Structures are given as C-alpha cells and as structure tokens.
Amino acid sequence: MTLRRRDALGLGAAWAASAIGATAPMAAHAESRFPAGPIRLIIPTPPGGGLDALARVFSQQLSAHYGQPVLVESRAGANTAIAAAYVAAAAPDGLTLLMTFTSLQLNTITMPKPGYRMSDLAPIILTELSPVGFAVNAQVPAHDMREFIALAKRHPGTYNYATYGAGSVANFMGESLNVTEGLDLTQVPYKGAAPALLDLIGGQVTSAFSDAGSMAREEAASGRVRMLGVNGATRMKSYPQVPTFSEQGLAELDLPAWHGLFAPAATPKPVIDELAHEMGRIIRLPEVSGRIYDLGFEPSGLAGADFSRYIDQTGKTLEALFRSGRIKLE
C-alpha cells in the first residue's frame, strides 16, 4: 500500500514531536566530535533545479550550526546512480552526504548493476515529499488530463513527454499513462528537472512529468506551460488550483516521490542520529519550511525507523509495478 502524502506528513509530525527528547542525549554526545571538517552535500542533479535550491538552504543552516563549510556538489547522471555510488563508497565519517530522491530506490529495481545497493547507504531523514506534476507547453490545446488524453489519441505519434531521468518515478508515471490509456507518448529523458523544464518552455518537448513546483511557478510567472495534474492524495498546499491525478480518474499515476538525506552505511549511529536531529530542527524552522513550500515541495521530517519503513513501503509499491510488466523501460 502506498504511503500517501498526508500519511507521511502525519508521521513526520509525530516524529517531530518526539525527536528532541528521543535523540538529544545521543546527539549532544555526537556533536562534541562532529563534524571534524567541512561537509560535502552531494546531489544527483545539475545545478539550478529544485533539489539544488533545497540543498543550498540546508547547507547554509548546517554550516551556521556546526561552524564548518557545507558545500553542495553536483554529480549528475545515470538517473542519480553516479552520485549514490560515489557516496556509498565514501568514508563513513558523516562528512560526505547524499541528498537525493526516489530514483535512488528505483535504480536498484530497474538496473541490473546500478553500482550500489540500498544497504550501502544509511537513511538519515526524509526531508520533504516532492510532488510530480504533468504539464504541457502552452501551445498544446489541453486544459486537463482528460483533454490531453483525448488529444493524444486523435493525433498518435504527435506528443512526447520529458522526464528528469529514464527509470525515474516520472518515467513510471508516463508509461503508466501510456498503458492504462492506450497512448504512444515517447519519453525524452533529461539529466534533471531544470533542463526538462527549459525544453518544455521552448517547445522542444510537448509535455513533461517533472517537478510540480517548478512547472507551477513557471505557469504563474509566464504562462508558457500549463499544469494539468499532480500526484498525491490531496492538492499541493502552495498550488491548490492544480487538481490531483486521482481527482481526474487517473489513480495509477499517484506514485510516491520524495527527497531524503543519506550517509555511507558504516557511518556511526551517533553521527546519523545527530544529523537527523539537526536536520529535523532545520526543517521545522518557519523560514525553511516556508522556502520548501515556495519551491513546490512539502516538508516531512521522518527519521529513524519511520524513514526506513517508508522506504520499504514505497519500494514495494514501485517494485510490484515494475515486476507486473506494465512498465517497459527502454
């Protein structure tokens, strides 16, 4: 069963209420010796996208707290696998961290040799849920998902869809749409959400499953793209005018999408607990949670066993869909 956005937020609230008391003694012990130097925050996408913006928000807060530089470093490619493998092989001292998203897990389902296993990385905290939306270039004459589906059926071979990577949740959504609605949309994968959005704006692609916040902001600012739907059990708080896929009878597109922080698997538990505690505090800061909403994401804060269970649960949902044969990844 998929853990919906409201369920994850609820668990996050429960975790937040108990985090300080539960982890403070251990966190205080770890803090006396951590960090021993600058921290590198590795992201799997190019600079300029939503994940990059969020990583810089967190890096500034962590740097101010620890009195050490926290550097954001992009290692894009292979649908996040390059960054994940790099961090998995790094020294387990808490100084090399991975801020990534659901593709981390999808790679271990869809790739024969992604270069890492999920067990090679220690979950720290689920920082936010990252709604994935569907948008079209403003020249496409469709204003909701049903209009677009009818248009694509009338003009087979005309429309494609951009994603932020082959094998990503966005790719899963596109192929689910193809299968359930009998369409022939061709995926155009990019190395991140930012370049996909640029080509959607420019008309090089006709539609995209991608970062909902970025596409909604572009629609509001320029009108050059048009949002038709978003995943999740409820509409996004920041963009309530965008209907969910389920509202439009497309529940099969409601797949999990998240951002989270990880460390190499052998990182000592006191360091993991310290980072989870501090990141939880940062996420709860009004200026940070407000920025998360502004970017089109939704704050979470799941840590420890709650985060591990969430990863297991979403992984089962995605693996079952892939093993069903409904998703054909080229």
C-alpha positions as CSV (number, residue, x, y, z in Angstrom):
1,M,0.0,0.0,0.0
2,T,1.4,3.4,-1.0
3,L,2.0,5.8,1.9
4,R,0.2,8.9,0.8
5,R,1.5,12.5,1.3
6,R,-0.8,13.2,4.2
7,D,0.2,10.0,5.9
8,A,3.9,10.8,5.5
9,L,3.3,14.3,6.8
10,G,1.4,12.9,9.8
11,L,4.2,10.5,10.6
12,G,6.6,13.4,10.2
13,A,4.7,15.5,12.7
14,A,4.7,12.6,15.2
15,W,8.4,12.1,14.8
16,A,9.0,15.9,15.2
17,A,7.1,15.9,18.5
18,S,9.3,13.2,19.9
19,A,12.6,13.8,18.2
20,I,14.2,16.2,20.6
21,G,13.6,14.1,23.7
22,A,14.4,10.8,22.0
23,T,17.7,11.8,20.4
24,A,19.1,14.8,22.3
25,P,21.4,12.9,24.7
26,M,23.0,10.9,21.9
27,A,23.0,14.0,19.6
28,A,24.8,16.0,22.2
29,H,27.4,13.3,22.6
30,A,28.0,13.1,18.8
31,E,28.1,16.8,18.5
32,S,31.1,17.1,20.7
33,R,33.2,15.4,18.0
34,F,31.2,16.0,14.8
35,P,31.9,17.3,12.3
36,A,35.6,17.1,12.2
37,G,35.8,19.2,9.0
38,P,33.9,20.5,6.0
39,I,30.8,18.6,4.9
40,R,30.0,17.8,1.3
41,L,26.4,17.5,0.3
42,I,26.2,15.5,-2.9
43,I,23.2,16.0,-5.2
44,P,22.5,13.8,-8.2
45,T,21.1,16.6,-10.4
46,P,22.6,19.6,-12.3
47,P,22.7,23.0,-10.6
48,G,19.6,25.2,-10.9
49,G,16.8,22.8,-10.1
50,G,14.6,22.4,-7.1
51,L,16.8,19.9,-5.4
52,D,19.9,22.1,-5.8
53,A,17.9,25.1,-4.3
54,L,16.9,23.0,-1.3
55,A,20.3,21.6,-0.8
56,R,21.7,25.1,-0.5
57,V,19.0,26.1,2.0
58,F,20.1,23.1,4.2
59,S,23.8,23.7,3.6
60,Q,23.5,27.3,4.9
61,Q,21.7,26.2,8.0
62,L,24.0,23.3,8.7
63,S,27.1,25.5,8.2
64,A,25.7,28.1,10.6
65,H,25.0,25.4,13.3
66,Y,28.3,23.5,13.0
67,G,30.7,26.3,12.2
68,Q,32.0,24.3,9.2
69,P,31.6,24.9,5.5
70,V,28.9,22.7,4.0
71,L,29.5,22.5,0.2
72,V,26.8,21.5,-2.3
73,E,28.4,19.3,-5.1
74,S,26.6,18.1,-8.2
75,R,27.3,14.6,-9.5
76,A,24.6,14.2,-12.1
77,G,24.0,11.3,-14.4
78,A,22.7,7.7,-14.7
79,N,19.4,8.6,-13.0
80,T,21.1,9.5,-9.7
81,A,23.2,6.3,-9.7
82,I,26.6,8.2,-10.1
83,A,26.0,10.3,-7.0
84,A,24.7,7.4,-5.0
85,A,27.6,5.1,-5.8
86,Y,30.0,7.9,-5.0
87,V,28.6,8.5,-1.5
88,A,28.2,4.7,-0.9
89,A,31.9,4.3,-1.4
90,A,32.9,7.4,0.7
91,A,34.5,7.4,4.1
92,P,31.8,6.7,6.7
93,D,32.5,9.8,8.8
94,G,29.4,11.9,8.1
95,L,31.4,14.4,6.0
96,T,30.1,13.1,2.7
97,L,26.3,13.0,2.5
98,L,23.8,12.3,-0.3
99,M,20.6,14.4,-0.8
100,T,18.6,12.5,-3.4
101,F,15.1,11.3,-4.4
102,T,13.1,8.3,-5.2
103,S,15.2,7.3,-8.2
104,L,17.8,6.1,-5.6
105,Q,15.5,3.2,-4.9
106,L,14.2,2.8,-8.4
107,N,17.7,2.1,-9.8
108,T,18.0,-0.9,-7.6
109,I,14.7,-2.2,-9.1
110,T,15.3,-1.4,-12.7
111,M,19.1,-1.6,-13.2
112,P,21.0,-4.9,-13.2
113,K,24.1,-3.1,-11.8
114,P,23.4,0.4,-10.5
115,G,26.8,0.5,-8.7
116,Y,25.3,0.3,-5.2
117,R,22.7,-1.4,-3.1
118,M,20.2,0.3,-0.8
119,S,22.0,-1.4,2.1
120,D,25.2,0.6,1.1
121,L,23.5,3.8,2.4
122,A,22.2,4.7,5.8
123,P,18.9,6.7,5.8
124,I,19.1,9.9,7.8
125,I,15.9,11.8,7.2
126,L,13.1,12.2,4.7
127,T,13.4,15.9,4.1
128,E,10.3,16.5,2.0
129,L,7.8,15.0,-0.3
130,S,8.3,16.1,-3.9
131,P,5.1,16.2,-5.9
132,V,5.4,15.2,-9.6
133,G,3.2,17.1,-11.9
134,F,2.2,16.8,-15.6
135,A,2.4,19.9,-17.7
136,V,2.1,20.8,-21.4
137,N,3.6,23.6,-23.4
138,A,1.1,26.4,-23.6
139,Q,0.6,25.9,-27.3
140,V,-0.9,22.4,-26.6
141,P,-4.7,22.8,-26.6
142,A,-5.5,20.9,-23.5
143,H,-6.5,22.2,-20.0
144,D,-6.9,19.0,-18.0
145,M,-5.6,15.4,-18.2
146,R,-8.7,14.1,-20.0
147,E,-8.5,16.7,-22.7
148,F,-4.8,15.8,-23.2
149,I,-5.5,12.1,-23.4
150,A,-8.3,12.7,-26.0
151,L,-5.9,14.9,-28.0
152,A,-3.1,12.4,-27.9
153,K,-5.5,9.7,-29.1
154,R,-6.7,11.8,-32.0
155,H,-3.1,12.6,-33.1
156,P,-1.0,9.5,-32.4
157,G,2.8,10.0,-32.6
158,T,2.5,13.7,-32.1
159,Y,3.1,14.1,-28.4
160,N,6.0,13.1,-26.2
161,Y,6.9,13.6,-22.5
162,A,10.0,14.9,-20.8
163,T,11.2,13.4,-17.5
164,Y,14.2,14.1,-15.2
165,G,15.6,10.7,-16.0
166,A,15.0,7.3,-17.6
167,G,13.8,4.9,-14.9
168,S,12.6,7.8,-12.6
169,V,9.2,8.0,-11.0
170,A,8.3,10.5,-13.7
171,N,9.1,7.8,-16.3
172,F,7.0,5.3,-14.4
173,M,4.1,7.8,-14.4
174,G,4.5,8.3,-18.2
175,E,4.5,4.6,-19.0
176,S,1.6,4.0,-16.7
177,L,-0.4,6.7,-18.6
178,N,0.6,5.0,-21.9
179,V,-0.5,1.6,-20.7
180,T,-3.8,2.5,-19.0
181,E,-5.0,5.0,-21.6
182,G,-3.6,3.3,-24.7
183,L,-1.3,6.2,-25.7
184,D,2.0,6.1,-27.5
185,L,3.8,9.0,-25.8
186,T,7.6,8.8,-26.2
187,Q,9.8,9.6,-23.2
188,V,12.5,12.2,-23.6
189,P,14.8,11.8,-20.6
190,Y,16.9,14.6,-19.2
191,K,19.6,14.9,-16.5
192,G,17.4,16.7,-14.1
193,A,14.2,18.7,-13.8
194,A,15.7,22.1,-14.8
195,P,16.7,21.2,-18.4
196,A,13.5,19.3,-18.9
197,L,11.5,22.4,-18.0
198,L,13.6,24.6,-20.3
199,D,12.8,22.4,-23.3
200,L,9.1,22.3,-22.3
201,I,9.0,26.1,-22.2
202,G,10.8,26.2,-25.6
203,G,8.5,23.7,-27.2
204,Q,11.2,21.1,-27.9
205,V,9.0,18.7,-26.0
206,T,5.2,18.9,-25.8
207,S,4.7,17.7,-22.2
208,A,6.5,16.7,-19.1
209,F,6.2,14.7,-15.9
210,S,8.5,16.6,-13.7
211,D,9.0,18.8,-10.6
212,A,5.5,20.1,-10.0
213,G,6.6,23.2,-8.1
214,S,8.9,24.4,-10.9
215,M,6.3,23.9,-13.5
216,A,3.6,25.6,-11.5
217,R,5.8,28.6,-10.8
218,E,6.6,28.9,-14.5
219,E,2.9,28.8,-15.3
220,A,2.2,31.6,-12.8
221,A,5.2,33.7,-14.0
222,S,5.0,33.4,-17.7
223,G,2.1,31.2,-18.8
224,R,4.4,29.4,-21.2
225,V,3.5,26.0,-19.6
226,R,0.2,24.7,-18.3
227,M,-0.1,22.3,-15.3
228,L,-2.8,19.6,-15.8
229,G,-2.3,17.4,-12.7
230,V,-0.2,16.4,-9.8
231,N,0.3,13.2,-7.7
232,G,-0.8,12.9,-4.1
233,A,-3.9,12.2,-2.1
234,T,-4.5,15.9,-1.7
235,R,-3.7,19.0,-3.7
236,M,-0.5,20.8,-3.1
237,K,-0.7,23.4,-0.4
238,S,1.2,26.0,-2.4
239,Y,-0.7,25.4,-5.7
240,P,-4.2,24.3,-4.7
241,Q,-5.6,25.2,-8.2
242,V,-3.8,22.1,-9.7
243,P,-6.1,19.0,-9.5
244,T,-4.6,15.7,-8.4
245,F,-4.4,12.8,-10.9
246,S,-6.8,10.8,-8.8
247,E,-9.4,13.6,-9.0
248,Q,-9.3,13.1,-12.7
249,G,-9.7,9.3,-12.6
250,L,-6.0,8.5,-13.0
251,A,-5.1,7.0,-9.7
252,E,-2.5,4.8,-11.4
253,L,-0.3,7.9,-11.7
254,D,-0.3,8.5,-7.9
255,L,3.2,7.1,-7.3
256,P,5.5,8.0,-4.4
257,A,8.1,10.8,-4.8
258,W,10.3,12.0,-2.0
259,H,13.7,13.7,-1.2
260,G,15.9,12.3,1.6
261,L,19.3,12.5,3.2
262,F,21.7,9.5,3.3
263,A,25.2,8.7,4.5
264,P,27.5,5.7,3.8
265,A,26.2,2.6,5.5
266,A,29.0,2.3,8.1
267,T,28.6,5.8,9.4
268,P,28.4,5.6,13.2
269,K,24.8,5.7,14.6
270,P,25.6,8.7,16.9
271,V,26.5,10.7,13.8
272,I,23.4,9.6,11.9
273,D,21.3,10.5,15.0
274,E,22.9,13.8,15.3
275,L,22.4,14.7,11.7
276,A,18.7,13.5,11.8
277,H,18.2,15.6,14.9
278,E,19.7,18.8,13.5
279,M,18.0,18.4,10.1
280,G,14.7,17.8,11.8
281,R,15.2,21.1,13.7
282,I,16.1,22.9,10.5
283,I,13.0,21.6,8.6
284,R,10.8,22.9,11.4
285,L,12.2,26.4,11.2
286,P,9.4,28.7,9.7
287,E,11.8,30.2,7.2
288,V,12.9,26.8,6.0
289,S,9.5,25.1,5.8
290,G,8.2,28.3,4.1
291,R,11.0,28.0,1.5
292,I,10.2,24.3,1.0
293,Y,6.6,25.2,0.2
294,D,7.7,28.0,-2.1
295,L,9.8,25.6,-4.1
296,G,6.7,23.4,-4.6
297,F,7.7,20.7,-2.1
298,E,6.1,19.7,1.2
299,P,8.1,19.4,4.5
300,S,8.4,16.0,6.1
301,G,10.9,15.0,8.8
302,L,10.6,11.2,9.0
303,A,13.7,9.8,10.6
304,G,15.0,6.6,12.1
305,A,12.7,3.6,11.9
306,D,9.9,5.7,10.4
307,F,12.0,6.7,7.4
308,S,13.3,3.1,6.9
309,R,9.7,1.8,6.9
310,Y,8.6,4.5,4.5
311,I,11.5,3.5,2.1
312,D,10.5,-0.2,2.4
313,Q,6.8,0.6,1.7
314,T,7.3,2.8,-1.3
315,G,9.9,0.4,-2.7
316,K,7.4,-2.5,-2.6
317,T,4.9,-0.4,-4.4
318,L,7.3,0.6,-7.2
319,E,8.8,-2.9,-7.5
320,A,5.4,-4.5,-7.8
321,L,4.5,-2.1,-10.6
322,F,7.8,-2.8,-12.4
323,R,7.5,-6.6,-12.0
324,S,4.0,-6.6,-13.3
325,G,5.4,-5.9,-16.8
326,R,3.3,-2.8,-17.2
327,I,6.3,-0.6,-17.2
328,K,8.6,-1.1,-20.2
329,L,11.9,0.9,-19.8
330,E,13.9,1.2,-23.0
